[in-house]
Amino acid sequence: MKRFEGVLLCTDLDGTLLASDHTVSKENLDAIDYFMAEGGIFTFITGRMPYFVADIYQRVRTNAPIGCINGGGLYDFRTGSYLWAQELSRDVLELVRYADEHIPGIGIQVNTFDTLYFCTENEAMRDFRRITGLPNITCHYADVTEPIAKIVFADKNEENIRRLEALLNAHPRAHAYDFIRSEATLYEILPRGIHKGIALTQLASILHIPQAKTIAVGDYNNDIGMLQSAGLGIAVANATPETKAAADMLTVTNDEHAIARIVADLEQGNLPIQS
């Protein structure tokens, strides 16, 4: 039996697997290759859509489908298709319109399963495109006809994000959706009950891996569900206070090759999980 046989290791990308300069260290890449060669199952679970993690997938190969849309989907790059996905009701556009009317200038994206539409522009959206390299495909949110995966609002003004959070949570239809702060400048609407932990649970079930043999690693509040759903939830040292509080244990920062450290600790028997 190989050293990591039957262990599922799921990591977040930004702030966790990726260093602060958005690169993946050789130490992490080598550790991932070793983990998989010794029977481990490795993947990442991200808030991003598959179409803008394809470049990362070329650098960081997985041996399982990825989790995406903050837990709203499982995508297999080998077949170019979703294994499982949850879409938003089009009634969500009522909340989008409500936010647009009450917080002028808030950035708005509509994410479908194949395209990301930039609906309202601001500085935060321009920074988002600069970092991701995504094309500026524009469309009014009411004109999007494809199934909707998630809605993303963006603003560099913290007060606007807080106003948005209060506004959406007070809306009469709020009970039908979940809301998550995915980055400092981003706030998202997801289908009710969806979070990264759902994707981890769905994937473990498909792969017939018991929950006790799953490991999740993350840094931000949208990773909390994943850390709580895994057999072992690990927060990197640069994680938010809320994420650290939800984790079973801490490891080094994303700039100190956190995934390599976790694989080494697992091999040395320093983690409370049976490998």
N, C-alpha and C positions, 0 to 999 in steps of 0.2 A: 504493500500500500504506500502511495506517495505521501510526502510529508504534510501537505495541506489538502488532502483529498476531502471533497465534500464541504469545504468552507467557502461561503459566499462573502466577498469583500466589496462593498459598495461605497464609493466616495463622491462627495460633491466636487465641483470643478473650481470655480472662482473662490479664492481664499483658502482652499484646502489642497487639492492636487496641484493646482496652478500656483506658481510663485507670484509675488506681488507685481512682477513685470510681465505676467501672463504666459510665462514659459513653463515647460515641464522639465525638471532637472533630470540629468542622466541617472542620478542615484534612484529617483523614483521610477524611471523607466526600467532600469535594470532589476529593481526589486519586483516590479509588476511582472516582468518576463519570468523571473525565478519563481514567483508565487504560482503563476499559471503552469509552468513546466513541472512543478511539484504537485499538480492536481487541484490547485485552487481555482475558484471561479471569480473572475474580476470584472467589474463594470463600473460605470458612473451613473449617478442619478442627478439630473440637473434641472434647473428652471427653464433652460433654453429649449427651443424647438430643434428637432433633428437637423433641419436645413441650415442651422448656423452653429452646429458642433461638428460638421463633417470634417473640417480642417483639424480639429482636435482628435477626432477618431483616426485620422491618418497618422497622427503622431503617437497616440495612446491606444493601441489595439486592445480590445476586450475579447473575452471568449464567451460572452453572453450578451443578450439584448441590453440596450441602455434604457434607463428610466428618464423621462423627459416631461416637460410642461409642469414642473413642480409636482410630479406624481400623477399627472393626468394621462400618461401614456407609456407604453413600452414599445420600443422601436428596434427592429433588427436591421442593421446596416448591410448584412450579408444578402438579405432578400429585398431590401429597400421598401419595407412595409411595416406597418404597425401590427403588433400581436394583440394589442388591447389599447383602447383609448376611450376617454369620456369627453363628450362635447358639451358646451354650454347651450342652454336654451337661448333662443333669440330674444327673449324677454330681457336679457341682460342689457340690451341696447337702451332700454328705458333708464337704467342706472347710469349708463355712459352719458346719455343726453342730459340727465339731471346734474351730473358732475360738471359737464361742459358748460351748462348754463350758470351754475353757481360759483365756479372757480375759473374765471376766464384766464386763458393762457396755460392751463394745465396740459401737459403733453399726453397724447392718447395714441396707443397702438391697439390694433386688432390683430391677434394671432390666429390664423387658420392653421389647419394641419399641413398646408403646403406653402403658405405665403405669409409674410409679415407686412401689414399695411400701416404706414405712418399717417395718422388721421389728423393730428394737431401737432404743430411744430413748436418747440421751444429749445432752450439751451441744453437741457438735459437730454432731449431726443437727439440733438446734433452730436453730443458726446457719446451717446449710445451707439450711433452709427459709426462714429470714428473708431470706437473700441472694437466693435464687432465686425466692421467692414461690410455690413449689409447694404444692399442697394436701397435708395430712397423711393420705394414704391408707395405712392400716395393714393388715398381713397377716403372719401367721407365714410365714417363708420356705418351710417344708415344704408350705404350702397354696397356693403360687403354681402355677397350672396352665398359664399361657401360656409360649411359648418365651422363654428367658432370654437377654438380650443381654450383661449384665455384672453382677457383684457389686461393691458398694462398701462398704468398712468405713470408719468415721470415729471419730476420737478426738483430743482436744486434748492428751493425754498422749503425748509423744514416745516414752517408754519402752514404752507399750502398742503403738504402731505398730511399733517395732523388734521387740518380742516377737512380734507378728502376722507380720511378715515372716519371721522365723526359723522360726516354727511352720509356716507354709504351705509354705515352701521345703523343709522336712524331711518333709512329708507324703508317704506312698507314691504318691499320685496327682499329685504336683506336676508331674511331667513332661508331663502332659496339658494344662497351662494356662500362661499367661503372667501375671506379676504386675507391676504398675506403681504407682509413687508419683505420683499425679496432682496433688496439692496437699500442703501441709504437714500437713494433718489427714486426708487421704484416701489409701486404699490399695485397689487394684482387682484383680479377677480377670477376665481376658479369655481368649478362645479362643487356643489355642497358635498362635504366629506372627503374631498380630494386633498392629499398632501403627499410628500415624498415617501412617507411610510407605507402608503397604499401601494405605490409602485414596487417597493421592496417586498412587501408581502405577496403581491401578485407574482412577481418574478420567482421568489423562493418556492411558491406553490407549483409553478410551471416546471421548475427544475427539480422538484421533489427534495428540497433541502429544508430540514427542520429549522424553525426559528432560532433555536439555541446555537446553531452553527452559522449565524449571519452576523456580520460586522458592518457598521455604518460609521462614516467619518464625515464631519461637517463643521461649518464655522458660523453660519448665519441663522436667523430665526426661522427661515423656511426649511431648515434642516432638522428642526426639533422633532417633527413627526417621524422622520426616518431614524433618528437616534433612539427614540422611544420604542419604535417597532422592532428594532434589531435585537438579536441576542446580546450584543455588546455595542453600545453607542459611545463613540469616542469624539470628543471635541478637540480641535487644534488649539494651541495656546493663544492664538490671535482671535479666537471666537468671541462672539458677543457674550455678555454676562448671562443672558437668558439661555443661550445655547449651552454654555458651560454647566449651568445649573441642571439642564435636562440630560446631560451626558452621564454615563457610568464612570468615565475616567477621562483624563486629559493626556495629550501627547504634545510634541514640539510644534512650532509654528509652521505655516505653509512655506516659509522661506528656509526651513531647516529639514526639508525632505521628509515630511510627516508620514507619507505612505511607506517609504523605505524603513522608517523607524518602526512602524506598526508591524510590517512583515518580519523584521528582525526580532521584535518582541514576541511575536507569535511563535517564531521558530525556537526561541529560547525558553518558551513556556512561561513568559511573563504576563500573558493575558489570560483572563478567566474564561477561556473558551477551549473546547476540545478540538484540536487540529488533527 
